[in-house]
Amino acid sequence: MPSIFITGAGRGLGLEFARQYSAAGWTVTAACRDPSRASDLAALSVETVALDLADASSILRAAERLAGRSFDILLNNAGVYGEGQQFGRLSEREWERVMLVNTIAPVKLTEAFLPHLLAGQRKLAVFLTSKMGSIADNSSGGSYIYRSSKAALNAAVKSLSIDLAPRGVTTLLLHPGWVQTDMGGPNALITPEESIAGMRRRIDEVEPGQPLKFLDYAGALLPW
């Protein structure tokens, strides 16, 4: 039975990932900050793990708790948008927080869980990013904190794709689209169900050892 580790699974896209993979018969290990308060996740009857991506020790504790386990896919889903995105009102502390969660934590989590990934069959590390991290696509400005965190994540994952390839690990960057979640808001264009179904198809299409791709949920190749 294939296995997957999902971060940020307490709500939104992560919850829908957990729901769809569980329904498809996968062994799902779902991480969120406080599983005791994630009632929707608990209703899925999947394994849950406490994980606070803003706390490096929490990442290490989760990896240690799951020592000896194997995961076919490591799905770095968790992320935050951040407050105060306007030039002239930018908060250094908020910028640091968003960079920590969106950029540093996914890489550190991949470091900590690399043994689990190497023990799996597919050895696939997936990172949810955003088209807002595309420098070529930025025609509207603004959103300094969020854009820079995702652009930095894209750059970091590019390095990961090179460094981990000799160990048999394949990487993928996915943009979920504008989704009706707490982050995307009610006016977003697609539902979580549509987004996750599309991203799961993209994940299924990955060939072992293929070069890193930056794709949206529908399969369109996005500019860096």
N, C-alpha and C positions, 0 to 999 in steps of 0.2 A: 504494500500500500504506500503510495507516495506521501511525502511529508513536507510541511511548510511551517516556517516561523514568521509570524506577522507582528510588526510593531504598530502601536497606535490603534489597537483593535477595539477599544472601548466604545467607539462611536464612528459615525461618518463612513468614509471609504474603507477604513480598516475593519470595521464591523461587517460591512457588506462583503469584503474579501473573505473574512472568516465564515460568513454564512454560506457563500457560494462554494468555497472549497470544501467545507464540511458536507454540504449537500451532494457534492460530487464524489464523496467517499474518501477524501484525503484525511490524513492524520494532521490535525491543525493544532499548533501551539500558538496561542494568542496572547500578546503582551499589552498591558496598559498600566497606567500609574497606580490605580487602586481597583483590582478585580472585585473587591467586595461591594463596590458601588456601581459596577457595570452590569446591571440587571439584564439588559438586552443580550450582552455577551454570554452571561451565565445561562440564559435560556437555550443557547445553542449546544450545550453539553460538550464543549471543546475544552482542552486543557488551557488553563490560564496561568500567566506569570506576571508578577509585579515588576514593572520596569519604568523608571523615570529617566528619560534620555538626557535631562539636564544635570544628572548626577552620575559621574563616572563610576563611582563605587556601585551604583545600582546596576549598571551594565555588567560589571564583573561578577556581581552576586548572581545575576540571572544566568550568565554563562556557566558559573560554577554549579549552580543548582541543576543545570541540564547537562553536566559533564557526562560524556559517554554516549550521548544521543546523536543521531544523525538527522540532517535536514536536507532534502533535495533542493529546496528553494529558501533563500533568506530574503524576505520581503520588507525592505525599509520603507514603510508607508508613513510613519508619523511625521508631522510637521506643523508649524505654526505660521501665521501671517504676520503678526506683530502690530503694535500700535504706533501712531505718530509717524506716518510715512511721508509727510510733506516736508519739502526743503524749507529750512528756517525753523522747523520744530522737531528736528531729529534728536532722539534720545540715544546717547552712547550706550547706556545700560540696556535699553531695549534692543538695540542693534546687536550687542554682544549676546543677549539671550537668544535671539532668533538665529544668529550664526551658530551658536552652540547646538541648538536643537536640530536645525535644518541641514547643517553642513558638517560640523565636527562629529556629532553623535552617530550619524549613520556610518561614518568611516571607522570610528572607534568600536561600534557594535560589530562591524564586519571583522575587525581585528580579533575581538573577543570570541566571536562565533565561527572563526575560520576552521577550527578543528571539526566542529559539527557539520559544516558545509562540505569539507573534504571527505567526510565519512559518508555523505549522501551519494546518490546515483547521478543526479543531474548537475549538481555543483553550480547552481545558478543564483547570482546575487542581483536582485532587482531593486531599483531605487526610484521612488516616485519623486519627480521633479516638477517643473512647470515651464510652459512656453514663456512665462514672464522672466525666466532665467536666460532666455535667448537674447544675445546682444544684437544680432542682426534683425530680430523681429521687433525690437523696442522702438515704436514710432510715437508713443504717447508720453514718455517720461514718467516721473513719479514712482511711487512704491519702491523707494530706494532700498529699504531694509530687506524686503521680501525678494526683490529682483536680485540683489547682490548675493543673498544667501543661496539662491538656487543656481545662479551662475557659478558660484564657488563650488557648489556640490557637483555640478556638471564637470568642472575641471578636475576635481578630486577623483571622481569616478572614472574619468578618462585615464588617470594614472593607475588607478586600481585595475582597470581592464588590461593594462600592459603588464603590471607587476604580478598579477595573479594568473595570467594566461598560462605560464609554464607549469602551474600547479593544477591545471585542468578546470579552472573556474571561469565561467562565462558571466559577463555583466550586461545589464540592460537598463536604460533610462526611459521612463515612461511619464508622459503628460496625461493626466486623467481627463482633460477637458474642463469646461466650466460646469461644475456639478452642484446640484441642489443640496448642499450640506451647510453646516454652521458657518464654514469659511466662505463658501461660494454664494450663499444667500438664496432666497426663494425665487429670484428672477433668473437664476442660472439656466442654461440651455438643456441640460440633460439630467436624468436621475442617477442616483448612485448605482442602481441595478444595471443601467445601460453602460455606464462608465466601466464598472468592474467586469461585466461580461466582455466588453471590448478588450480591456487590458489582459484578461485571462487568455483571450485568443492570441494576443501578441506574445504572451509568455509561452503558450503552447507552440508557437511557431519558431521559437529560438532554436537554432542549431548549435550543438556543442562547439565551442571554439570560434564562433563567428565574431567578427569585429564589433565593437561597441556601437549601438545605434541609439539615437534620440528620437523616439516615436511618440505620437499621440495615441489615444485609446483606439482610434479607428485605423491605425497603421500608417498614417502619413509621416514621412521623414521630416523632422523639424531642423531648421538652421541653428547653428551654434551662435 
